[in-house]
Amino acid sequence: MTSSCSALLFVAATLFNGSLYAADIERTGGPYVPTPQAVVDAMLDFAKVGPKDFVIDLGSGDGRIVLTAAQRYSARGQGFDIDPELVGQSNAEAHKRGLADRVSFMQQDVLQARIDPATVVTLYLLPGMMQNLQAKFMRELKPGTRIVSHDFPFGDWKPDRETSVDVPEKYGSPGQWKSTLFYWVVPARVQGVWQVSAPALGSEPLALALQQQYQVLEGSTNAGGKRVPLAGGKVDAEQVAFRLALPAGTYEFKGVVDGDRMRGEATQGGRAVRWTAVRSQTAPAEAR
Ligand SMILES: C[S@@+](CC[C@H](N)C(=O)[O-])C[C@H]1O[C@@H](n2cnc3c(N)ncnc32)[C@H](O)[C@@H]1O
């Protein structure tokens, strides 16, 4: 699955961890191996980066992803890297290209970085660090933030999309000449118990218990004296969708999440009814 650059990243990481620079800085995300420019472009295209975006590259190396986002896609952005030389080089390059009013680079561990301004996060970090970052992303990124990773997926957070990219820089060299890109959209956190009101479906609100595993929703309500499991539940940014087989018929619920409130329409056989919901209980466990 990994390209030859990522194989190189693994080999370099082994050298670092083995002996070479182990006493130096702890580079848990891996050493510096740049993403080839064709892959940088593909990552930014995959995330549909544009002038309204703020792109954060975690482990920004020589700054190429954020610099390209500003120069070719008119975005703003920030890079974080633990290596002070790379950070200095990136800021110097931003000045040289006249981009310093829109991008900046900071020496900081990615786990400490302030990431909530991001609309897009880019990554080329080893799997252990990808695993470490999952919980931070779910806690700190806004729903709807797009994440693109070069070659390394998360653990149990399945990508929304995946693609492979030709890497012309590698033509003729041993190993694969392709990189894999993984893409996720941060879902709204909807875990908990919700009181769903839909006057057209009954005067009493339905207590809907939702369990969330990233983009996937499970749960149930009680209706007509029976437990009704939720089917086809998913969260895409702030949009929720699920199906409930209620006594009045099977309804497709679609709605928008806004903090502890949701609202939308439920349809059955071409008939649409409005619904609203209020979260009455947040689940004790952190939603994933
Ligand atoms: C594989 S390079 C990727 C560079 C750049 N994002 C790119 O794609 O060209 C990984 C970078 O992450 C940085 N890094 C590794 N662990 C880090 C950590 N814990 N905090 C900040 N930066 C880290 C390294 O110094 C290196 O520059």
The ligand as a Gaussian input file, in Angstrom:
#p B3LYP/6-31G(d) Opt

LIG

0 1
 C        7.562000      12.576000       6.610000
 S        7.962000      14.240000       7.021000
 C        6.648000      15.102000       6.213000
 C        6.983000      16.529000       5.854000
 C        5.879000      17.282000       5.130000
 N        4.602000      17.226000       5.812000
 C        5.692000      16.721000       3.749000
 O        4.734000      15.971000       3.543000
 O        6.538000      17.026000       2.886000
 C        7.473000      14.260000       8.742000
 C        7.819000      15.553000       9.465000
 O        7.224000      15.487000      10.745000
 C        8.091000      16.064000      11.704000
 N        7.723000      15.488000      13.000000
 C        7.856000      14.217000      13.418000
 N        7.361000      14.044000      14.650000
 C        6.861000      15.253000      15.034000
 C        6.211000      15.723000      16.205000
 N        5.969000      14.932000      17.236000
 N        5.848000      17.024000      16.253000
 C        6.123000      17.868000      15.206000
 N        6.731000      17.471000      14.066000
 C        7.103000      16.177000      13.980000
 C        9.494000      15.694000      11.210000
 O       10.466000      16.592000      11.702000
 C        9.288000      15.772000       9.686000
 O        9.663000      17.042000       9.192000

